[in-house]
Structure formats: structure tokens, C-alpha cells
């Protein structure tokens, strides 16, 4: 009889943590079912909203003649992206490429007419390393530079784009970009 009581206590001792775990899992299951129900309601509401918006879009598209849409699309200016190497001391970019060139490209310029565009400093680690070779030569002719970095900067943030105009095959800065070194 003493042995049976001892075995019973050992079994209870081993089962107690399992029972606690079952209670915790049941509680978690209840919470998850509640969350699933809430998410299901939100999904239904979003689906209804999407259907409503699709119907509105169809109604708007039905009102606009297709030829007008094609004509408007045809007349929209196309964006052209160019990559610029380091500027000269006067803020002129003479090395321009339609593709980014590792170790050479520092700036990205977007133009819709080929005459004026917006530019910003590339934020890749390669471009940052190239720019940091000489901030006064690579950045300052075309950028207002602020720095929060203690020591060597590890990243760059474009605060505002600069503008440039194409003159005789080169891009000349009209207004400087604003960058922050961090």
C-alpha cells in the first residue's frame, strides 16, 4: 500500500506540469480563435470595399472613351533615368550614362524632356564610398551637405533633390541637392 501511494504521488507530480500546459494551450487556442474571427470580419469588410471600388472604377472607365485614354497616355511625357559621375568644381556633370556604372556613377537624374531634370545622390555603399573619397570634390559642387556622423559616415539620406539643365551635352546644376551623411 505504501508503494502504491508513492507511485501515485510521482505520477501526479509528473502530470501536474502537463495539465498546466494543457490549460495554457486551451487559453491560447481561445485567444487565437477570437483573433481569427476578428480578422475574418476585417477581410470580409475589405473584400466588400474592394468590390465597391472596382464597380466605381468600371463606371468611371465606361464614361471615358477609350480613344481619349489612349491619346492621354500617348501624350504623357516619358521619364528617362540617367546616371551621372562626379561633377566638376563648377557643378557640371559631363560623364552621363543610361546605366549605373559601379565605381563611377554617383548621382541619378530623372528627366521627362531631356532638357531639365531632378537629381539625387545614389545611396548604395559603392556610391557612398566613392563620394567620401573627397566630399569637397564629389558632393559640395552640387549638394548642400550636412552630417550627423561621428567619424566616417556609413549611409547617406537624400533630404531634397537638386535640379539640373542640359546645355551642350552636359548637365549643369540649377539648384543643389540636399544630403545628410550619417
N, C-alpha and C positions, 0 to 999 in steps of 0.2 A: 504494500500500500504506500509506503514511503517513497518507493521508486516511481510509482505511477504519478504521484503528486509532483515530484521533482521534474519528470518528463513533461507534465502538463504545464508547469511554470516556464520551462525552457521553450516550449512551443509557443506559449503566449508572448514571451519576450521576443522571439523571432518574428512573430506575426504582427506585433504592435506597429513597427515601422511600416510594414506593408499596408496595414489598414489606414495609417495616416496618409500614406502616399495615394491610396485609392480615394480618400476624401478630397485631397488636394487636386487630384486629376478630375474628379467629378465637378469640383468648383470651377476649374479651368475650362472644362467642357461647356458648362453652363454659360460662362462669360463669352466663349468663342461662338456659341450658337446665337447669343444675343447680338454679337458684333456682325455675324453673317447676316442675320435678319435685317439689321440697320443698313449694311452695305447693299443688300438686295433691294431694299426700298430706294436707296440713293441711285442705284443702277437703273431701276425702272423709271425713276423721275428723269434721269439724264437721257435715257433712250427716248422717252416721250418728247423731251425738249429737242433732241436731235431730229426726230421725225417732223416736228413742227417747223424747225428751221429749214429742213430740206424742202418741205412744202412751200415755204415762203420763198426760198431760192428758186424753185421751179416756177413759181408765179412771176417773180421778177424777170427770170430768163425768158419766159413766154412773152412778156411785154416788150423786150428789147429785140429788135430784128437782128438776125444772125449776121447780115452783111455789115451792120453798124459795129457789132462786136469785132468782126474780123478787121474792119478798117481801123478801129481804135487800137487794136493790137499791133497792126502793121505800122501805125504812126508813132507808137511808143518808142522812145529812144532806147537803144541797146547799151547796156553797161559794158565797158571794156576795162579789164583789170591789167595794170602794168606794174612791173617790179623795178624799183629804182636802186641804183648803187649809191655809194656815199656822194654827197653834194660837194661842190667846190666851195671856197670861202665866201662866195657871193650869193650862195643859196640857189645854185643852178644844178640840176640833175642832167648830166649828159649821157650816162650809161643807163639805157632803158631796155627792158626785156619783157616779152609777153609771158615768160615763165619765171618762177622763182629760181634763183641760182644760189645754191648753198655757198656760203663764204663770201658772196658778193652782194646779194640783194639785202637791202636794209629797210626799204620802205615799200608800201603797197599803195598804188594810186588808182582811183576809180574815176573814169570819165565817161560821159554819155555823148559828148560831141567831138572828142579828140582835141579840143582847144583849152578846156578848163577842167579841173578835177580836184578831188579831195584826196589827201594822202595821210597815212599814219605809219608809225614805226612798226615793223614786224616784231612780234613778241616771242619768237622762237629762241631757244637757248643759243643757237648759232648766230642769229642776228644780234642778240644782246652781247655776246662775246665780241663780235666784230665792232659793235658800236662803242664798247668800253675800251677798245684799243686807244681811242682818243676822242673823248666826249666833245672836246672843243672843235675838232675837225669833222667828226661824223654826225654829231647831233646839233650843236649850237648854231650852225649857219641856217638851220631850217626848223629848229624846235626851241621852245621855251622849256628849260629843263629844271625840274625840282627833284629833290632827293630826300628820301626818308631812310636811306640805307646807312647803317653804321658799318664802315668797311666796304667791301666790294658788293655791289648790288647783285641780286640773284634773279630779279624779274623786273619787268617794265609794265607800266599801266599807261595806256593812251587816254589822257584826260579830254583832249579835243583834237579834232582833225585839222590839218592845215589845208590851205588851198594853193594851187599852182596853175600856171598857164603855159601852154606850149608856144614857144617862139623859136622859129628857125630850127626845128628838130630837137630842141632841148626844153626841159620843163623848168620854169623859173618860179620860185616861191612868191606868192602874193601875201599870204598870211601864214605865220609859223604854227606848227602843231604844238600841242602842249603834252609833255610826257612827264611821268613821275617814276624815278628809279627807286626800287625797294630792295 
